[in-house]
Amino acid sequence: MKKNVLFILAIVFLCACRQSDLAATDDAIIVDSAESVCEDKTLMSAIFEVSNVISLETSDSCLLGEIEKIIKRDGVIYVKSRNMPLTLFDEEGKFMHTVGKIGEGPEDYSMLVDFDIKDGKIYVQTIKKIQVYDPNGKWIETIPVELNVSGMRLVDDKILLFALGDEHVIHLLDETGQKVKSLLERNQALRLSRSISFIKYGGCFLFPMGRSNDLLAYTLENGAFKRMSYLSSEQLSNEQEATLIENNPKYRQELENRGCFDGLLTDNTHVMVPFIKKGDVTLWVKNINTSQTRAYKLSALENDLTFSSVYSFFLDNIESDTAFLTYVTPYRLKEYLDEAKGKGESPCVEKLCEAVDRTKDEGNPILIEYKIKD
């Protein structure tokens, strides 16, 4: 009996240790109690500055389908589009090459689930494995992964994975694919997949835990996990969201009534956090280096930069290491510019018109890089 009691206590102790890895911290991205929200009409040119406009080359070799994810890193643009191999462009938008090919061969990938880049090597997550290629798209090796993976991020000498169908949704692997750690027990709220599962923020990578206020952070300094939050004020937790989903068929409306999040956007200097409540969206903007914070009602913003929807500036499937990014099809941008004639001139209208003139109406997207003004 005594041995059984000791065994049970040992199990409880081990479980407590695992939970302590994710102990809640005071690390909130935004201290929202200290800031007021600007509800006055505000031109987006007062907040953002377009730094670059890139027309992606269009040809039979690189005609893209529906865009699923774009990463711009070290001057190279990597594009994941539906039913296409990973396609690379240089920083001026010129087509470089594709990476591997979609197929069943030992050097192919049957499905382009996700990708990441490290030290020039390109890692393509496909079913049950990661294919590794050199910068020119030549196959190097295969890393076996026995998980149903939805998202991947390379961090130093580790691989972060978001997986469905397993007891846990987050897995840390070494470079050979061996599991180092698994955490976050699966619940209904954690089934939400995003195009970019792990977002770089300062010295860590963040995994949004559903649409709740909770974030899982993997810190680069010590390779440890901790729990963070978007806002410092009390908001819906992941556990509360999971309970809400299980017990309420109309949970989506309830989520927005109580307040929820749709991820965050970052570059090397700023972070933006949209907070949704009762049909209104508050955009929180923070300088990562100085912690200076501002907030705007999204409905009060007017896009005088590209004249498209304000929401088009906050896409969650695109990332750059030096700026925020958005994209638009050439014919749509042409329509926006035509409709805006006489309404005032965009500070970047010349760049936009030049990009439209260089691109076919049905061509590949035009990328727009922008920075936040301080």
N, C-alpha and C positions, 0 to 999 in steps of 0.2 A: 504493500500500500504506500509506504513512504517513498519507494522508488517511483511509483506512478505519480505521486504528488510533485516530487522533484522534477519529473519529466514535464509535467504540465506547466509548472512554474518556469522551466527553461524555455518552453515554447512561447509562453506569454512574454518573457523577457526578450526573446529574439524578435518577436513581432513588434514589441515596443521600440526596439532599436531600429527596426526598419522604418517605423513611423517617424522616429526622431530625425531621420534623414530629410523628411519633408515637413519638419516643424514650421509653423507659420512664423514669419518674420515681420518686422516693421518696414520692410523694403517695398514701398509703393512707388510706382513710376511717377504718379501725379499726386501731389498733396492738394486735393481739390478744395479743402475747407478754407484755404488761404486766398483763393482767387475768385474774382467775379467773372461772369460770362458776358461777353459783349454781344448784345442783341441788336445793335444798330447795323444798318446796311453798310457793308464793307466790301470794297473792291478787292478781288484776289491779288491784284498787282501790288496792293499795300502789304500783303503777307508773303507772297511768293515772287520769285524772279526766275524766268526761263533762261537757263544757261546754255542750252544746246538743243538743236532739232536735227534728228537723224532720219533720213529716208532709207529704209532697208531696200537693197537692190531686189529687183524682181526679174526672174528669168525662169525658164523651164526647169533649171537645176535646183532652184531654191524657192519655188512658189509655195508659200505657207498655207496651211489650213487654219482651222480655228485655233487661236492662241490659247495655250494652257499655262505656260510659265515662261518668263523672260528673266535672265540674270545677266547683268553687265558687270564684268569683273576684270580688272587689269587690262582694260582697253578692248576686251573681246565681248561680243554679245552672243549669248547662248539662247536659242529659242526652241522650246518644246511646243509642237503643234500637233493636232489630232492626226493620227495615222501616218506620221512623218518621222524619219530619224532625226536625232538632235542636229540642229542646223546652226552654223557659226557664221557671224559677220564681224568685220573689224569695226573700229570705233567711228568710222565714217559711213558705215552701213553697207560696205562692199562685201559680197558673198565670199566666204573663205572655203568652207567645205562642210560636208556632213560627217557625223561620227558613227562609224560602223554601219550596220543596216538592220532593219527589222526582218527577222527570220528565225529559223530553228537551228542554224549551224552553231558550232562551238564558240565562235567569235561574235555571234549575233545576239540580239535581244528580241524576244518574242513580243514584248510590250515595253514601251518606254514609260515606266511608272514614275520615276523621278530621276534627278541627276544633281551632281555637285562637282566642284573643281577644287583641287588642292595641289600645290607645287606644279602647276601646269598639266597634271594628269586629270582626265575626265572620267568620273565614276557614274555609270548608268545603272540605276536600280531597275531590275526586271523581275520576273517571277522566280522566286527562290534563289536569286543570285545577284551579284553586282559585277558588271563587266567594266574593266578598267582599260582606258585607251590613252595614248600619248597625245600631245597637243595637235598632231596632224591627223588624228582619228584612227591611228593604227592600234589594233588590239594588243594589250600587254598580258593580262591575266584575268582569271575569274575568281571571285570571292564567293563561296557558298553561303547562303543565308536561309535558314530553315524557318522563315516567318512570312506571313502574308503582309508585306510592307506597303504602306501608303505614302510615307515621307521619309527623307533621309537628309542628314547633314554631317559633313566631315569636320571634326574638331580635334586639332592637334593630331595625336596618333590614335584617335578613337573614331567610332562611327555611331552617331545617334540615329535611332530608327523609331518611327511611329508605326505601329503594327495593329491590325485588327484581327480578330479570330483567336487571340491568345488571352491567357488569364490577365496579363499586363499589357498596357498599350505602349509603354516606353521601354526601349532596350538600348543598352550601351554595349557595343562590341569592340574588340580590338581590330587591328588592321587585317587579320587573317579571317575574320568573321566569327571568332569565338566570343561567346556571350560573357560579358564582365558583370553586368548588373541588369535587373529588370525591376520596374517600379510602375506605380499608378495602376491599381487594380481597375479592370475594365468596368465602366458603367455606361448607361445610356447617353449621358452628356458628353462622354469622351469619344463617342463614335464620329463626331464631326470632323471631316477631313478638309484640309486646306491645301491650296497649291504650294504654299511654302509653310512647312510644318514647324520649323525652328527659325526664329527671327533673331538676328544679331542685335544686341543692345549693350553698348559699352563693353564690359568685360565678361559678358555671359551670352548664352543663347536661351531664348524664351520659347516655351511651348504653351500656347493658349489652351486652357482647360475648359473646353466647350465654349459657351458664351457667357460664362460666369466671370466674376471679378478675379478669379484665381489664375496664376501663371506658374508653371514649373520652370525653374531656372537652373541651367547647368553652367557653373562658374569656371572660367578658364584658369584662374589663378591656382585653384586647388583641386579641380576636377570633381567637385562635389555638387550635389543637387540641393536645392532649397525651394521653398514656396514663396512666391511674391504675389503682388496684386497690381492691377491697373491703377485704381484709385485708393486713397487712404481712408475715405469714408466707408461706412459699412454698406456692402452691396451683396448681391446674391453669390453664395459660395458654390463650388462644384458639387458638393454633396446635396445642397438644397436644389440645385438645378436638376440633378439626377432624379431626386424624389419627385420633383414637379413633372418631369417627363413621364415617369412611370405611372403617375396617378391622375394625369390630366390630359385628355385627348386634344384639348385646345391650348396646349402649353406654350405654343409660339406667341400667341397674343398675351398670355400671362407673363411671359418673359419680358416682352417689350413694356408691359405695364409696370413691372417691377424694376426694369433697367437691365440692359445687357450689353455685350461687347461683340464686335466682329473683327477681332484681331487688332494689330497695330502696324504702323509703318515706320521704318527707321532709315536714316542714312548715317554717315560718320559723325554728324554733329547734332542731329535733332531726332525726336520721336514724336509721332502723331497718334493719338488715341481717340477714335470716335466712340462716343457713349450714346446709346439709343434708349430713349424712355418716352413712352406714350406718344409715339410718332415723331418726336423731335430728336435731332441728332446734335450733340454738343461735341465740337472738335477741340480736344486738348492738344496744345503744342508746347513742347519743352525742349530747351537747349540742354543737351546731355552734359556739356562741359560746365555751364554756369548754373544750371537748374532753374533758369528763368522760365516762367510758365505763363501761357496765355490760353484763353478759351473763347470760342466763337460758336454762336448758333449757326449751324450749317445753312439753314434756310435764309439767313440774312446775308450770306456771301453771294457776290455776283461775279461770274467768271468773265472778266474783261481781258483774259489772256488768250484763250482759244475759243471762247464763246460757246463751248459745249456745256454739257451738264456739269455742275459743280462736283458731282459724285465721280466724274471721270478722272479726277485728280487723286483719287484714293483707292486705286485698284490693289487688291491683295495678292496678285499673282505675278508681281514684277518687283525686281530688287536690283539696286546698284550699290557699289561700295563707295561712291563719291557723291551721289545726288539721289533725289527722289525721281521716279520715272512714271510716266503714263504713256499710252499709245492710242492712236486713232487711225482709222482707215483713210486713205487719201480722199476718196469721194465724200466722206462725211466731213472732213476738215474743210474741203472746198465749199460744201454747203454752209457750214458754220460761218466761214469768212464772208460768203456772199450775203447771207442773212444779216450779218453784222454791219454791213456798209451803211454809213450814215448814223450809226449808234455810238460812234467814237472809235478811235483807233487803238488796237492792241499794242502794247509796248514792244511786242515781238512779231508784229504782223509781217514785216519784211522777211524774217526767217521762215515763217510759216508759209508764206506765198511761194518762196523759193523752193521749199520742200514739196509743195503741191505740184509745182511746175516740173520738178524732176521725176515725178512718179506717175505711173499710170493710175487711172481712176480705180481699177480693180486690182491694183498692185498690193505689195506687202505693206504692212503698217508703217506709220511714221512715229518714231519715238520722240518723246519730249522730256528732256531732263530739266528739273527745276530745283531750286534751293529756297530755304526759308530765310527771310530777311529778319535780322535782329534789330 
